[in-house]
Amino acid sequence: MNELKIQTELVLNCRRLRGYGMKMQNKHIAGVPDLLLSLPHTGAVIVEVKVKGGALTPLQKLTIQSMRNGGIKTGWAIVEYIGNGNAVVWAGNDVDNFGIKGNSMAKERGGNWPIEYIINACK
């Protein structure tokens, strides 16, 4: 599963949960994180989405850190698609600790993506 497909699913899942999700990326502005996600009880975050094995570019790191320094809740999510509709998600807000480590959440086939986990990890 590629990043665009995952981003689309995250946005649609967020909307099904009565939240707001939007793809933000602009092909003319490099470094801008991919998604704006918000649930009524969590507030909004901006998230850079990567598939397992992907990495933040130096510009993405700088942009995320600059947004955080400006008071914008921004972070990253890594998705490992493990087949049959199942996935594992890691998320955080520290660009220096980007990677698959620590806590993760599962997405089971036919189930919701862990939107709240992603939002809270990116705060």
Phi and psi restraints in degrees (range 20) as a CNS / XPLOR table:
assign (resid 1 and name C) (resid 2 and name N)
       (resid 2 and name CA) (resid 2 and name C) 1.0 -89.4 20.0 2
assign (resid 2 and name N) (resid 2 and name CA)
       (resid 2 and name C) (resid 3 and name N) 1.0 169.3 20.0 2
assign (resid 2 and name C) (resid 3 and name N)
       (resid 3 and name CA) (resid 3 and name C) 1.0 -60.0 20.0 2
assign (resid 3 and name N) (resid 3 and name CA)
       (resid 3 and name C) (resid 4 and name N) 1.0 -42.1 20.0 2
assign (resid 3 and name C) (resid 4 and name N)
       (resid 4 and name CA) (resid 4 and name C) 1.0 -61.9 20.0 2
assign (resid 4 and name N) (resid 4 and name CA)
       (resid 4 and name C) (resid 5 and name N) 1.0 -42.6 20.0 2
assign (resid 4 and name C) (resid 5 and name N)
       (resid 5 and name CA) (resid 5 and name C) 1.0 -64.1 20.0 2
assign (resid 5 and name N) (resid 5 and name CA)
       (resid 5 and name C) (resid 6 and name N) 1.0 -42.8 20.0 2
assign (resid 5 and name C) (resid 6 and name N)
       (resid 6 and name CA) (resid 6 and name C) 1.0 -63.2 20.0 2
assign (resid 6 and name N) (resid 6 and name CA)
       (resid 6 and name C) (resid 7 and name N) 1.0 -44.6 20.0 2
assign (resid 6 and name C) (resid 7 and name N)
       (resid 7 and name CA) (resid 7 and name C) 1.0 -59.1 20.0 2
assign (resid 7 and name N) (resid 7 and name CA)
       (resid 7 and name C) (resid 8 and name N) 1.0 -44.1 20.0 2
assign (resid 7 and name C) (resid 8 and name N)
       (resid 8 and name CA) (resid 8 and name C) 1.0 -60.9 20.0 2
assign (resid 8 and name N) (resid 8 and name CA)
       (resid 8 and name C) (resid 9 and name N) 1.0 -45.0 20.0 2
assign (resid 8 and name C) (resid 9 and name N)
       (resid 9 and name CA) (resid 9 and name C) 1.0 -64.4 20.0 2
assign (resid 9 and name N) (resid 9 and name CA)
       (resid 9 and name C) (resid 10 and name N) 1.0 -39.5 20.0 2
assign (resid 9 and name C) (resid 10 and name N)
       (resid 10 and name CA) (resid 10 and name C) 1.0 -63.1 20.0 2
assign (resid 10 and name N) (resid 10 and name CA)
       (resid 10 and name C) (resid 11 and name N) 1.0 -44.4 20.0 2
assign (resid 10 and name C) (resid 11 and name N)
       (resid 11 and name CA) (resid 11 and name C) 1.0 -63.0 20.0 2
assign (resid 11 and name N) (resid 11 and name CA)
       (resid 11 and name C) (resid 12 and name N) 1.0 -47.8 20.0 2
assign (resid 11 and name C) (resid 12 and name N)
       (resid 12 and name CA) (resid 12 and name C) 1.0 -63.9 20.0 2
assign (resid 12 and name N) (resid 12 and name CA)
       (resid 12 and name C) (resid 13 and name N) 1.0 -39.9 20.0 2
assign (resid 12 and name C) (resid 13 and name N)
       (resid 13 and name CA) (resid 13 and name C) 1.0 -65.4 20.0 2
assign (resid 13 and name N) (resid 13 and name CA)
       (resid 13 and name C) (resid 14 and name N) 1.0 -40.2 20.0 2
assign (resid 13 and name C) (resid 14 and name N)
       (resid 14 and name CA) (resid 14 and name C) 1.0 -60.8 20.0 2
assign (resid 14 and name N) (resid 14 and name CA)
       (resid 14 and name C) (resid 15 and name N) 1.0 -43.3 20.0 2
assign (resid 14 and name C) (resid 15 and name N)
       (resid 15 and name CA) (resid 15 and name C) 1.0 -65.7 20.0 2
assign (resid 15 and name N) (resid 15 and name CA)
       (resid 15 and name C) (resid 16 and name N) 1.0 -37.8 20.0 2
assign (resid 15 and name C) (resid 16 and name N)
       (resid 16 and name CA) (resid 16 and name C) 1.0 -63.1 20.0 2
assign (resid 16 and name N) (resid 16 and name CA)
       (resid 16 and name C) (resid 17 and name N) 1.0 -27.6 20.0 2
assign (resid 16 and name C) (resid 17 and name N)
       (resid 17 and name CA) (resid 17 and name C) 1.0 -87.0 20.0 2
assign (resid 17 and name N) (resid 17 and name CA)
       (resid 17 and name C) (resid 18 and name N) 1.0 15.5 20.0 2
assign (resid 17 and name C) (resid 18 and name N)
       (resid 18 and name CA) (resid 18 and name C) 1.0 67.5 20.0 2
assign (resid 18 and name N) (resid 18 and name CA)
       (resid 18 and name C) (resid 19 and name N) 1.0 25.5 20.0 2
assign (resid 18 and name C) (resid 19 and name N)
       (resid 19 and name CA) (resid 19 and name C) 1.0 -103.0 20.0 2
assign (resid 19 and name N) (resid 19 and name CA)
       (resid 19 and name C) (resid 20 and name N) 1.0 -165.5 20.0 2
assign (resid 19 and name C) (resid 20 and name N)
       (resid 20 and name CA) (resid 20 and name C) 1.0 -124.6 20.0 2
assign (resid 20 and name N) (resid 20 and name CA)
       (resid 20 and name C) (resid 21 and name N) 1.0 129.4 20.0 2
assign (resid 20 and name C) (resid 21 and name N)
       (resid 21 and name CA) (resid 21 and name C) 1.0 -136.0 20.0 2
assign (resid 21 and name N) (resid 21 and name CA)
       (resid 21 and name C) (resid 22 and name N) 1.0 139.4 20.0 2
assign (resid 21 and name C) (resid 22 and name N)
       (resid 22 and name CA) (resid 22 and name C) 1.0 -149.6 20.0 2
assign (resid 22 and name N) (resid 22 and name CA)
       (resid 22 and name C) (resid 23 and name N) 1.0 137.6 20.0 2
assign (resid 22 and name C) (resid 23 and name N)
       (resid 23 and name CA) (resid 23 and name C) 1.0 -79.3 20.0 2
assign (resid 23 and name N) (resid 23 and name CA)
       (resid 23 and name C) (resid 24 and name N) 1.0 125.4 20.0 2
assign (resid 23 and name C) (resid 24 and name N)
       (resid 24 and name CA) (resid 24 and name C) 1.0 -102.8 20.0 2
assign (resid 24 and name N) (resid 24 and name CA)
       (resid 24 and name C) (resid 25 and name N) 1.0 -21.6 20.0 2
assign (resid 24 and name C) (resid 25 and name N)
       (resid 25 and name CA) (resid 25 and name C) 1.0 -55.9 20.0 2
assign (resid 25 and name N) (resid 25 and name CA)
       (resid 25 and name C) (resid 26 and name N) 1.0 137.8 20.0 2
assign (resid 25 and name C) (resid 26 and name N)
       (resid 26 and name CA) (resid 26 and name C) 1.0 -122.2 20.0 2
assign (resid 26 and name N) (resid 26 and name CA)
       (resid 26 and name C) (resid 27 and name N) 1.0 121.6 20.0 2
assign (resid 26 and name C) (resid 27 and name N)
       (resid 27 and name CA) (resid 27 and name C) 1.0 -63.4 20.0 2
assign (resid 27 and name N) (resid 27 and name CA)
       (resid 27 and name C) (resid 28 and name N) 1.0 -12.0 20.0 2
assign (resid 27 and name C) (resid 28 and name N)
       (resid 28 and name CA) (resid 28 and name C) 1.0 -96.7 20.0 2
assign (resid 28 and name N) (resid 28 and name CA)
       (resid 28 and name C) (resid 29 and name N) 1.0 -6.8 20.0 2
assign (resid 28 and name C) (resid 29 and name N)
       (resid 29 and name CA) (resid 29 and name C) 1.0 -126.7 20.0 2
assign (resid 29 and name N) (resid 29 and name CA)
       (resid 29 and name C) (resid 30 and name N) 1.0 102.3 20.0 2
assign (resid 29 and name C) (resid 30 and name N)
       (resid 30 and name CA) (resid 30 and name C) 1.0 -72.2 20.0 2
assign (resid 30 and name N) (resid 30 and name CA)
       (resid 30 and name C) (resid 31 and name N) 1.0 149.2 20.0 2
assign (resid 30 and name C) (resid 31 and name N)
       (resid 31 and name CA) (resid 31 and name C) 1.0 91.7 20.0 2
assign (resid 31 and name N) (resid 31 and name CA)
       (resid 31 and name C) (resid 32 and name N) 1.0 -10.2 20.0 2
assign (resid 31 and name C) (resid 32 and name N)
       (resid 32 and name CA) (resid 32 and name C) 1.0 -73.3 20.0 2
assign (resid 32 and name N) (resid 32 and name CA)
       (resid 32 and name C) (resid 33 and name N) 1.0 128.8 20.0 2
assign (resid 32 and name C) (resid 33 and name N)
       (resid 33 and name CA) (resid 33 and name C) 1.0 -58.6 20.0 2
assign (resid 33 and name N) (resid 33 and name CA)
       (resid 33 and name C) (resid 34 and name N) 1.0 161.7 20.0 2
assign (resid 33 and name C) (resid 34 and name N)
       (resid 34 and name CA) (resid 34 and name C) 1.0 -76.8 20.0 2
assign (resid 34 and name N) (resid 34 and name CA)
       (resid 34 and name C) (resid 35 and name N) 1.0 -44.5 20.0 2
assign (resid 34 and name C) (resid 35 and name N)
       (resid 35 and name CA) (resid 35 and name C) 1.0 -130.2 20.0 2
assign (resid 35 and name N) (resid 35 and name CA)
       (resid 35 and name C) (resid 36 and name N) 1.0 149.4 20.0 2
assign (resid 35 and name C) (resid 36 and name N)
       (resid 36 and name CA) (resid 36 and name C) 1.0 -108.4 20.0 2
assign (resid 36 and name N) (resid 36 and name CA)
       (resid 36 and name C) (resid 37 and name N) 1.0 121.5 20.0 2
assign (resid 36 and name C) (resid 37 and name N)
       (resid 37 and name CA) (resid 37 and name C) 1.0 -126.1 20.0 2
assign (resid 37 and name N) (resid 37 and name CA)
       (resid 37 and name C) (resid 38 and name N) 1.0 137.9 20.0 2
assign (resid 37 and name C) (resid 38 and name N)
       (resid 38 and name CA) (resid 38 and name C) 1.0 -152.9 20.0 2
assign (resid 38 and name N) (resid 38 and name CA)
       (resid 38 and name C) (resid 39 and name N) 1.0 138.6 20.0 2
assign (resid 38 and name C) (resid 39 and name N)
       (resid 39 and name CA) (resid 39 and name C) 1.0 -115.5 20.0 2
assign (resid 39 and name N) (resid 39 and name CA)
       (resid 39 and name C) (resid 40 and name N) 1.0 154.1 20.0 2
assign (resid 39 and name C) (resid 40 and name N)
       (resid 40 and name CA) (resid 40 and name C) 1.0 -53.9 20.0 2
assign (resid 40 and name N) (resid 40 and name CA)
       (resid 40 and name C) (resid 41 and name N) 1.0 -33.5 20.0 2
assign (resid 40 and name C) (resid 41 and name N)
       (resid 41 and name CA) (resid 41 and name C) 1.0 -100.5 20.0 2
assign (resid 41 and name N) (resid 41 and name CA)
       (resid 41 and name C) (resid 42 and name N) 1.0 4.7 20.0 2
assign (resid 41 and name C) (resid 42 and name N)
       (resid 42 and name CA) (resid 42 and name C) 1.0 -116.5 20.0 2
assign (resid 42 and name N) (resid 42 and name CA)
       (resid 42 and name C) (resid 43 and name N) 1.0 -26.2 20.0 2
assign (resid 42 and name C) (resid 43 and name N)
       (resid 43 and name CA) (resid 43 and name C) 1.0 83.5 20.0 2
assign (resid 43 and name N) (resid 43 and name CA)
       (resid 43 and name C) (resid 44 and name N) 1.0 177.1 20.0 2
assign (resid 43 and name C) (resid 44 and name N)
       (resid 44 and name CA) (resid 44 and name C) 1.0 -97.3 20.0 2
assign (resid 44 and name N) (resid 44 and name CA)
       (resid 44 and name C) (resid 45 and name N) 1.0 149.0 20.0 2
assign (resid 44 and name C) (resid 45 and name N)
       (resid 45 and name CA) (resid 45 and name C) 1.0 -138.5 20.0 2
assign (resid 45 and name N) (resid 45 and name CA)
       (resid 45 and name C) (resid 46 and name N) 1.0 158.3 20.0 2
assign (resid 45 and name C) (resid 46 and name N)
       (resid 46 and name CA) (resid 46 and name C) 1.0 -111.2 20.0 2
assign (resid 46 and name N) (resid 46 and name CA)
       (resid 46 and name C) (resid 47 and name N) 1.0 132.0 20.0 2
assign (resid 46 and name C) (resid 47 and name N)
       (resid 47 and name CA) (resid 47 and name C) 1.0 -129.2 20.0 2
assign (resid 47 and name N) (resid 47 and name CA)
       (resid 47 and name C) (resid 48 and name N) 1.0 132.2 20.0 2
assign (resid 47 and name C) (resid 48 and name N)
       (resid 48 and name CA) (resid 48 and name C) 1.0 -93.0 20.0 2
assign (resid 48 and name N) (resid 48 and name CA)
       (resid 48 and name C) (resid 49 and name N) 1.0 124.5 20.0 2
assign (resid 48 and name C) (resid 49 and name N)
       (resid 49 and name CA) (resid 49 and name C) 1.0 -105.5 20.0 2
assign (resid 49 and name N) (resid 49 and name CA)
       (resid 49 and name C) (resid 50 and name N) 1.0 132.2 20.0 2
assign (resid 49 and name C) (resid 50 and name N)
       (resid 50 and name CA) (resid 50 and name C) 1.0 -131.2 20.0 2
assign (resid 50 and name N) (resid 50 and name CA)
       (resid 50 and name C) (resid 51 and name N) 1.0 149.8 20.0 2
assign (resid 50 and name C) (resid 51 and name N)
       (resid 51 and name CA) (resid 51 and name C) 1.0 -85.7 20.0 2
assign (resid 51 and name N) (resid 51 and name CA)
       (resid 51 and name C) (resid 52 and name N) 1.0 158.8 20.0 2
assign (resid 51 and name C) (resid 52 and name N)
       (resid 52 and name CA) (resid 52 and name C) 1.0 -54.3 20.0 2
assign (resid 52 and name N) (resid 52 and name CA)
       (resid 52 and name C) (resid 53 and name N) 1.0 134.2 20.0 2
assign (resid 52 and name C) (resid 53 and name N)
       (resid 53 and name CA) (resid 53 and name C) 1.0 98.3 20.0 2
assign (resid 53 and name N) (resid 53 and name CA)
       (resid 53 and name C) (resid 54 and name N) 1.0 -17.6 20.0 2
assign (resid 53 and name C) (resid 54 and name N)
       (resid 54 and name CA) (resid 54 and name C) 1.0 -77.7 20.0 2
assign (resid 54 and name N) (resid 54 and name CA)
       (resid 54 and name C) (resid 55 and name N) 1.0 162.9 20.0 2
assign (resid 54 and name C) (resid 55 and name N)
       (resid 55 and name CA) (resid 55 and name C) 1.0 -138.1 20.0 2
assign (resid 55 and name N) (resid 55 and name CA)
       (resid 55 and name C) (resid 56 and name N) 1.0 153.7 20.0 2
assign (resid 55 and name C) (resid 56 and name N)
       (resid 56 and name CA) (resid 56 and name C) 1.0 -74.5 20.0 2
assign (resid 56 and name N) (resid 56 and name CA)
       (resid 56 and name C) (resid 57 and name N) 1.0 136.2 20.0 2
assign (resid 56 and name C) (resid 57 and name N)
       (resid 57 and name CA) (resid 57 and name C) 1.0 -75.9 20.0 2
assign (resid 57 and name N) (resid 57 and name CA)
       (resid 57 and name C) (resid 58 and name N) 1.0 161.0 20.0 2
assign (resid 57 and name C) (resid 58 and name N)
       (resid 58 and name CA) (resid 58 and name C) 1.0 -55.6 20.0 2
assign (resid 58 and name N) (resid 58 and name CA)
       (resid 58 and name C) (resid 59 and name N) 1.0 -37.9 20.0 2
assign (resid 58 and name C) (resid 59 and name N)
       (resid 59 and name CA) (resid 59 and name C) 1.0 -67.7 20.0 2
assign (resid 59 and name N) (resid 59 and name CA)
       (resid 59 and name C) (resid 60 and name N) 1.0 -38.9 20.0 2
assign (resid 59 and name C) (resid 60 and name N)
       (resid 60 and name CA) (resid 60 and name C) 1.0 -63.8 20.0 2
assign (resid 60 and name N) (resid 60 and name CA)
       (resid 60 and name C) (resid 61 and name N) 1.0 -42.2 20.0 2
assign (resid 60 and name C) (resid 61 and name N)
       (resid 61 and name CA) (resid 61 and name C) 1.0 -59.6 20.0 2
assign (resid 61 and name N) (resid 61 and name CA)
       (resid 61 and name C) (resid 62 and name N) 1.0 -47.1 20.0 2
assign (resid 61 and name C) (resid 62 and name N)
       (resid 62 and name CA) (resid 62 and name C) 1.0 -61.8 20.0 2
assign (resid 62 and name N) (resid 62 and name CA)
       (resid 62 and name C) (resid 63 and name N) 1.0 -43.3 20.0 2
assign (resid 62 and name C) (resid 63 and name N)
       (resid 63 and name CA) (resid 63 and name C) 1.0 -64.6 20.0 2
assign (resid 63 and name N) (resid 63 and name CA)
       (resid 63 and name C) (resid 64 and name N) 1.0 -46.6 20.0 2
assign (resid 63 and name C) (resid 64 and name N)
       (resid 64 and name CA) (resid 64 and name C) 1.0 -60.4 20.0 2
assign (resid 64 and name N) (resid 64 and name CA)
       (resid 64 and name C) (resid 65 and name N) 1.0 -46.1 20.0 2
assign (resid 64 and name C) (resid 65 and name N)
       (resid 65 and name CA) (resid 65 and name C) 1.0 -65.1 20.0 2
assign (resid 65 and name N) (resid 65 and name CA)
       (resid 65 and name C) (resid 66 and name N) 1.0 -40.1 20.0 2
assign (resid 65 and name C) (resid 66 and name N)
       (resid 66 and name CA) (resid 66 and name C) 1.0 -64.4 20.0 2
assign (resid 66 and name N) (resid 66 and name CA)
       (resid 66 and name C) (resid 67 and name N) 1.0 -41.0 20.0 2
assign (resid 66 and name C) (resid 67 and name N)
       (resid 67 and name CA) (resid 67 and name C) 1.0 -63.0 20.0 2
assign (resid 67 and name N) (resid 67 and name CA)
       (resid 67 and name C) (resid 68 and name N) 1.0 -44.8 20.0 2
assign (resid 67 and name C) (resid 68 and name N)
       (resid 68 and name CA) (resid 68 and name C) 1.0 -62.1 20.0 2
assign (resid 68 and name N) (resid 68 and name CA)
       (resid 68 and name C) (resid 69 and name N) 1.0 -42.4 20.0 2
assign (resid 68 and name C) (resid 69 and name N)
       (resid 69 and name CA) (resid 69 and name C) 1.0 -62.6 20.0 2
assign (resid 69 and name N) (resid 69 and name CA)
       (resid 69 and name C) (resid 70 and name N) 1.0 -28.5 20.0 2
assign (resid 69 and name C) (resid 70 and name N)
       (resid 70 and name CA) (resid 70 and name C) 1.0 -87.2 20.0 2
assign (resid 70 and name N) (resid 70 and name CA)
       (resid 70 and name C) (resid 71 and name N) 1.0 5.8 20.0 2
assign (resid 70 and name C) (resid 71 and name N)
       (resid 71 and name CA) (resid 71 and name C) 1.0 91.7 20.0 2
assign (resid 71 and name N) (resid 71 and name CA)
       (resid 71 and name C) (resid 72 and name N) 1.0 8.0 20.0 2
assign (resid 71 and name C) (resid 72 and name N)
       (resid 72 and name CA) (resid 72 and name C) 1.0 -93.3 20.0 2
assign (resid 72 and name N) (resid 72 and name CA)
       (resid 72 and name C) (resid 73 and name N) 1.0 128.3 20.0 2
assign (resid 72 and name C) (resid 73 and name N)
       (resid 73 and name CA) (resid 73 and name C) 1.0 -73.9 20.0 2
assign (resid 73 and name N) (resid 73 and name CA)
       (resid 73 and name C) (resid 74 and name N) 1.0 110.6 20.0 2
assign (resid 73 and name C) (resid 74 and name N)
       (resid 74 and name CA) (resid 74 and name C) 1.0 -138.6 20.0 2
assign (resid 74 and name N) (resid 74 and name CA)
       (resid 74 and name C) (resid 75 and name N) 1.0 144.3 20.0 2
assign (resid 74 and name C) (resid 75 and name N)
       (resid 75 and name CA) (resid 75 and name C) 1.0 -163.9 20.0 2
assign (resid 75 and name N) (resid 75 and name CA)
       (resid 75 and name C) (resid 76 and name N) 1.0 -156.3 20.0 2
assign (resid 75 and name C) (resid 76 and name N)
       (resid 76 and name CA) (resid 76 and name C) 1.0 -139.9 20.0 2
assign (resid 76 and name N) (resid 76 and name CA)
       (resid 76 and name C) (resid 77 and name N) 1.0 156.9 20.0 2
assign (resid 76 and name C) (resid 77 and name N)
       (resid 77 and name CA) (resid 77 and name C) 1.0 -137.4 20.0 2
assign (resid 77 and name N) (resid 77 and name CA)
       (resid 77 and name C) (resid 78 and name N) 1.0 137.3 20.0 2
assign (resid 77 and name C) (resid 78 and name N)
       (resid 78 and name CA) (resid 78 and name C) 1.0 -114.5 20.0 2
assign (resid 78 and name N) (resid 78 and name CA)
       (resid 78 and name C) (resid 79 and name N) 1.0 132.3 20.0 2
assign (resid 78 and name C) (resid 79 and name N)
       (resid 79 and name CA) (resid 79 and name C) 1.0 -118.9 20.0 2
assign (resid 79 and name N) (resid 79 and name CA)
       (resid 79 and name C) (resid 80 and name N) 1.0 128.7 20.0 2
assign (resid 79 and name C) (resid 80 and name N)
       (resid 80 and name CA) (resid 80 and name C) 1.0 -111.1 20.0 2
assign (resid 80 and name N) (resid 80 and name CA)
       (resid 80 and name C) (resid 81 and name N) 1.0 111.5 20.0 2
assign (resid 80 and name C) (resid 81 and name N)
       (resid 81 and name CA) (resid 81 and name C) 1.0 -82.5 20.0 2
assign (resid 81 and name N) (resid 81 and name CA)
       (resid 81 and name C) (resid 82 and name N) 1.0 121.6 20.0 2
assign (resid 81 and name C) (resid 82 and name N)
       (resid 82 and name CA) (resid 82 and name C) 1.0 -109.6 20.0 2
assign (resid 82 and name N) (resid 82 and name CA)
       (resid 82 and name C) (resid 83 and name N) 1.0 13.8 20.0 2
assign (resid 82 and name C) (resid 83 and name N)
       (resid 83 and name CA) (resid 83 and name C) 1.0 95.8 20.0 2
assign (resid 83 and name N) (resid 83 and name CA)
       (resid 83 and name C) (resid 84 and name N) 1.0 160.4 20.0 2
assign (resid 83 and name C) (resid 84 and name N)
       (resid 84 and name CA) (resid 84 and name C) 1.0 54.0 20.0 2
assign (resid 84 and name N) (resid 84 and name CA)
       (resid 84 and name C) (resid 85 and name N) 1.0 32.1 20.0 2
assign (resid 84 and name C) (resid 85 and name N)
       (resid 85 and name CA) (resid 85 and name C) 1.0 82.1 20.0 2
assign (resid 85 and name N) (resid 85 and name CA)
       (resid 85 and name C) (resid 86 and name N) 1.0 4.8 20.0 2
assign (resid 85 and name C) (resid 86 and name N)
       (resid 86 and name CA) (resid 86 and name C) 1.0 -99.3 20.0 2
assign (resid 86 and name N) (resid 86 and name CA)
       (resid 86 and name C) (resid 87 and name N) 1.0 147.3 20.0 2
assign (resid 86 and name C) (resid 87 and name N)
       (resid 87 and name CA) (resid 87 and name C) 1.0 -150.5 20.0 2
assign (resid 87 and name N) (resid 87 and name CA)
       (resid 87 and name C) (resid 88 and name N) 1.0 160.7 20.0 2
assign (resid 87 and name C) (resid 88 and name N)
       (resid 88 and name CA) (resid 88 and name C) 1.0 -121.7 20.0 2
assign (resid 88 and name N) (resid 88 and name CA)
       (resid 88 and name C) (resid 89 and name N) 1.0 138.5 20.0 2
assign (resid 88 and name C) (resid 89 and name N)
       (resid 89 and name CA) (resid 89 and name C) 1.0 -124.0 20.0 2
assign (resid 89 and name N) (resid 89 and name CA)
       (resid 89 and name C) (resid 90 and name N) 1.0 131.4 20.0 2
assign (resid 89 and name C) (resid 90 and name N)
       (resid 90 and name CA) (resid 90 and name C) 1.0 -114.9 20.0 2
assign (resid 90 and name N) (resid 90 and name CA)
       (resid 90 and name C) (resid 91 and name N) 1.0 144.3 20.0 2
assign (resid 90 and name C) (resid 91 and name N)
       (resid 91 and name CA) (resid 91 and name C) 1.0 -148.0 20.0 2
assign (resid 91 and name N) (resid 91 and name CA)
       (resid 91 and name C) (resid 92 and name N) 1.0 155.7 20.0 2
assign (resid 91 and name C) (resid 92 and name N)
       (resid 92 and name CA) (resid 92 and name C) 1.0 -171.3 20.0 2
assign (resid 92 and name N) (resid 92 and name CA)
       (resid 92 and name C) (resid 93 and name N) 1.0 -178.0 20.0 2
assign (resid 92 and name C) (resid 93 and name N)
       (resid 93 and name CA) (resid 93 and name C) 1.0 -126.9 20.0 2
assign (resid 93 and name N) (resid 93 and name CA)
       (resid 93 and name C) (resid 94 and name N) 1.0 -1.0 20.0 2
assign (resid 93 and name C) (resid 94 and name N)
       (resid 94 and name CA) (resid 94 and name C) 1.0 -99.1 20.0 2
assign (resid 94 and name N) (resid 94 and name CA)
       (resid 94 and name C) (resid 95 and name N) 1.0 109.6 20.0 2
assign (resid 94 and name C) (resid 95 and name N)
       (resid 95 and name CA) (resid 95 and name C) 1.0 -66.7 20.0 2
assign (resid 95 and name N) (resid 95 and name CA)
       (resid 95 and name C) (resid 96 and name N) 1.0 -22.3 20.0 2
assign (resid 95 and name C) (resid 96 and name N)
       (resid 96 and name CA) (resid 96 and name C) 1.0 -78.1 20.0 2
assign (resid 96 and name N) (resid 96 and name CA)
       (resid 96 and name C) (resid 97 and name N) 1.0 -13.9 20.0 2
assign (resid 96 and name C) (resid 97 and name N)
       (resid 97 and name CA) (resid 97 and name C) 1.0 -116.5 20.0 2
assign (resid 97 and name N) (resid 97 and name CA)
       (resid 97 and name C) (resid 98 and name N) 1.0 29.6 20.0 2
assign (resid 97 and name C) (resid 98 and name N)
       (resid 98 and name CA) (resid 98 and name C) 1.0 -64.0 20.0 2
assign (resid 98 and name N) (resid 98 and name CA)
       (resid 98 and name C) (resid 99 and name N) 1.0 131.0 20.0 2
assign (resid 98 and name C) (resid 99 and name N)
       (resid 99 and name CA) (resid 99 and name C) 1.0 150.6 20.0 2
assign (resid 99 and name N) (resid 99 and name CA)
       (resid 99 and name C) (resid 100 and name N) 1.0 177.9 20.0 2
assign (resid 99 and name C) (resid 100 and name N)
       (resid 100 and name CA) (resid 100 and name C) 1.0 -91.2 20.0 2
assign (resid 100 and name N) (resid 100 and name CA)
       (resid 100 and name C) (resid 101 and name N) 1.0 95.0 20.0 2
assign (resid 100 and name C) (resid 101 and name N)
       (resid 101 and name CA) (resid 101 and name C) 1.0 -161.9 20.0 2
assign (resid 101 and name N) (resid 101 and name CA)
       (resid 101 and name C) (resid 102 and name N) 1.0 160.4 20.0 2
assign (resid 101 and name C) (resid 102 and name N)
       (resid 102 and name CA) (resid 102 and name C) 1.0 75.0 20.0 2
assign (resid 102 and name N) (resid 102 and name CA)
       (resid 102 and name C) (resid 103 and name N) 1.0 -151.2 20.0 2
assign (resid 102 and name C) (resid 103 and name N)
       (resid 103 and name CA) (resid 103 and name C) 1.0 -69.0 20.0 2
assign (resid 103 and name N) (resid 103 and name CA)
       (resid 103 and name C) (resid 104 and name N) 1.0 148.7 20.0 2
assign (resid 103 and name C) (resid 104 and name N)
       (resid 104 and name CA) (resid 104 and name C) 1.0 -143.8 20.0 2
assign (resid 104 and name N) (resid 104 and name CA)
       (resid 104 and name C) (resid 105 and name N) 1.0 167.2 20.0 2
assign (resid 104 and name C) (resid 105 and name N)
       (resid 105 and name CA) (resid 105 and name C) 1.0 -131.4 20.0 2
assign (resid 105 and name N) (resid 105 and name CA)
       (resid 105 and name C) (resid 106 and name N) 1.0 148.1 20.0 2
assign (resid 105 and name C) (resid 106 and name N)
       (resid 106 and name CA) (resid 106 and name C) 1.0 -98.0 20.0 2
assign (resid 106 and name N) (resid 106 and name CA)
       (resid 106 and name C) (resid 107 and name N) 1.0 149.9 20.0 2
assign (resid 106 and name C) (resid 107 and name N)
       (resid 107 and name CA) (resid 107 and name C) 1.0 -119.4 20.0 2
assign (resid 107 and name N) (resid 107 and name CA)
       (resid 107 and name C) (resid 108 and name N) 1.0 115.0 20.0 2
assign (resid 107 and name C) (resid 108 and name N)
       (resid 108 and name CA) (resid 108 and name C) 1.0 -91.7 20.0 2
assign (resid 108 and name N) (resid 108 and name CA)
       (resid 108 and name C) (resid 109 and name N) 1.0 154.6 20.0 2
assign (resid 108 and name C) (resid 109 and name N)
       (resid 109 and name CA) (resid 109 and name C) 1.0 -51.4 20.0 2
assign (resid 109 and name N) (resid 109 and name CA)
       (resid 109 and name C) (resid 110 and name N) 1.0 127.4 20.0 2
assign (resid 109 and name C) (resid 110 and name N)
       (resid 110 and name CA) (resid 110 and name C) 1.0 78.9 20.0 2
assign (resid 110 and name N) (resid 110 and name CA)
       (resid 110 and name C) (resid 111 and name N) 1.0 -6.4 20.0 2
assign (resid 110 and name C) (resid 111 and name N)
       (resid 111 and name CA) (resid 111 and name C) 1.0 -93.1 20.0 2
assign (resid 111 and name N) (resid 111 and name CA)
       (resid 111 and name C) (resid 112 and name N) 1.0 174.2 20.0 2
assign (resid 111 and name C) (resid 112 and name N)
       (resid 112 and name CA) (resid 112 and name C) 1.0 -76.5 20.0 2
assign (resid 112 and name N) (resid 112 and name CA)
       (resid 112 and name C) (resid 113 and name N) 1.0 150.6 20.0 2
assign (resid 112 and name C) (resid 113 and name N)
       (resid 113 and name CA) (resid 113 and name C) 1.0 -70.8 20.0 2
assign (resid 113 and name N) (resid 113 and name CA)
       (resid 113 and name C) (resid 114 and name N) 1.0 150.2 20.0 2
assign (resid 113 and name C) (resid 114 and name N)
       (resid 114 and name CA) (resid 114 and name C) 1.0 -79.1 20.0 2
assign (resid 114 and name N) (resid 114 and name CA)
       (resid 114 and name C) (resid 115 and name N) 1.0 67.5 20.0 2
assign (resid 114 and name C) (resid 115 and name N)
       (resid 115 and name CA) (resid 115 and name C) 1.0 -59.2 20.0 2
assign (resid 115 and name N) (resid 115 and name CA)
       (resid 115 and name C) (resid 116 and name N) 1.0 -47.4 20.0 2
assign (resid 115 and name C) (resid 116 and name N)
       (resid 116 and name CA) (resid 116 and name C) 1.0 -62.4 20.0 2
assign (resid 116 and name N) (resid 116 and name CA)
       (resid 116 and name C) (resid 117 and name N) 1.0 -39.9 20.0 2
assign (resid 116 and name C) (resid 117 and name N)
       (resid 117 and name CA) (resid 117 and name C) 1.0 -59.1 20.0 2
assign (resid 117 and name N) (resid 117 and name CA)
       (resid 117 and name C) (resid 118 and name N) 1.0 -47.6 20.0 2
assign (resid 117 and name C) (resid 118 and name N)
       (resid 118 and name CA) (resid 118 and name C) 1.0 -60.2 20.0 2
assign (resid 118 and name N) (resid 118 and name CA)
       (resid 118 and name C) (resid 119 and name N) 1.0 -47.9 20.0 2
assign (resid 118 and name C) (resid 119 and name N)
       (resid 119 and name CA) (resid 119 and name C) 1.0 -59.7 20.0 2
assign (resid 119 and name N) (resid 119 and name CA)
       (resid 119 and name C) (resid 120 and name N) 1.0 -49.7 20.0 2
assign (resid 119 and name C) (resid 120 and name N)
       (resid 120 and name CA) (resid 120 and name C) 1.0 -65.0 20.0 2
assign (resid 120 and name N) (resid 120 and name CA)
       (resid 120 and name C) (resid 121 and name N) 1.0 -35.5 20.0 2
assign (resid 120 and name C) (resid 121 and name N)
       (resid 121 and name CA) (resid 121 and name C) 1.0 -69.1 20.0 2
assign (resid 121 and name N) (resid 121 and name CA)
       (resid 121 and name C) (resid 122 and name N) 1.0 -25.3 20.0 2
assign (resid 121 and name C) (resid 122 and name N)
       (resid 122 and name CA) (resid 122 and name C) 1.0 -90.8 20.0 2
assign (resid 122 and name N) (resid 122 and name CA)
       (resid 122 and name C) (resid 123 and name N) 1.0 -3.6 20.0 2
